[in-house]
Amino acid sequence: MVETDIIVIGAGIAGASIAAILSETKNVIILDMEERAGYHTTGRSAALFTENYGTPAIKALTRASRDFFENTPAGFTEHPLLTSRGIIYLAHTDQLDQLRGFREANPDVVELTQEDLHKRIPFLQSNHIVSGLLETEAADIDVNSLHTGYLRQAKNNGAELLCNQSVISLEYENGFWVVTTAKTQFRAPEVVNAAGAWADKVADMAGVSPVGLRPLKRTAAIVQFDKPIPRDMCFLNDIDEHWYCKPEGSSLFLSPEDELPSEACDAWADDMDVATVIEKITKVLDLEPVKVESSWAGLRTFAPDNEFVVGYAEDATGFFWLAGQGGYGIQTAPAVAALSAALVLGEAVPEFLTRQNLDTADFDPNRFLKNRQNL
């Protein structure tokens, strides 16, 4: 049996980032069921940093994360984590009320005239799109560099990443969690459940009440069109989130922004979903598809109220939840890792987070247990 201080289950962005911080002062083992870390949602992200996405609490975590992205610690990565992109939110005639509501909720966005839209969006079909809003500070995230940086930091601190270690049981015995995989047994007083779409299943194995996580499948593809896409074109997003696209080389990275309920699994793309989003985009942009270069799907896992699940379970000792990041886990990773590590270590919430007026009760996993008890 291998003994350590903390076992982190899951080596996606959530598990990697908290392990990087915890390993500064604790012995940490990271277990992942796949052959490589970040195989599922982390490796399939649209990789966009935007402060206008999510609930107020999630927006606060995103704002708090910006400094890390823009002023990355020395040695974390050789490449900038952010590259300026900008987002244009688009609306046709029937969507103008939604566009006005979005602007009222996000006063930093800039209204674009028809002339502005045509200057910024090549091949725009003006008979379909009538208005747009620009978020200038949005940026692409280098997800691989971010994830690899956290794993490297954890390794340099002495943490051990073990892949192909699917957890088959968790039992709490004499003040320790015994975590059994198909290969080995591990023992530690603390377990961090960062298992993404599988987090409720991990909790169930541990005898901990699940929170009701909802894995939702999202499809994406890279498509070549009959005209090359300028690399500096903004990310384009339908205001009702029916599709988005952005440059990927001279092609388009696109998604129907679908949210299909799914079991925790290795999600795959449906050709019909890809065809549907291509049709939507060709109504907005004067383009003809040439070929689908690649397509895939990922699971975005949400709690019932769409807030994150971060904190200790009340119905178990030493069982820490770090789950339910939905589509926001990459852009909030620095802030969520700092918050989670502080809670695990019993330290004060870092000042750069308290400046955002965060209420950790918003993320308390026990809110669901209490709601069920009150029914």
Secondary structure by P-SEA (a helix, b strand, c coil): cccccbbbccccaaaaaaaaaaacccbbbbbbcccccccccccccccccccccccaaaaaaaaaaaaaaacccccccccccccbbbbbbbbccccaaaaaaaaaacccbbbbcaaaaaaacccccccccccccccccbbbbaaaaaaaaaaaaaaaabbbbbcccccccccccccbbbbbcccccccccbbbcccccaaaaaaaaacccccbbbbbbbbbbbbbccccccccccccccccccbbbbbccccccccccccccccccbbbbbaaaaaaaaaaaaaaccccccccccccccccccccccbbbbccccccccbbbbcccccccccaaaaaaaaaaaaaacccccaaaaaacccccccccaaaaaaaaac
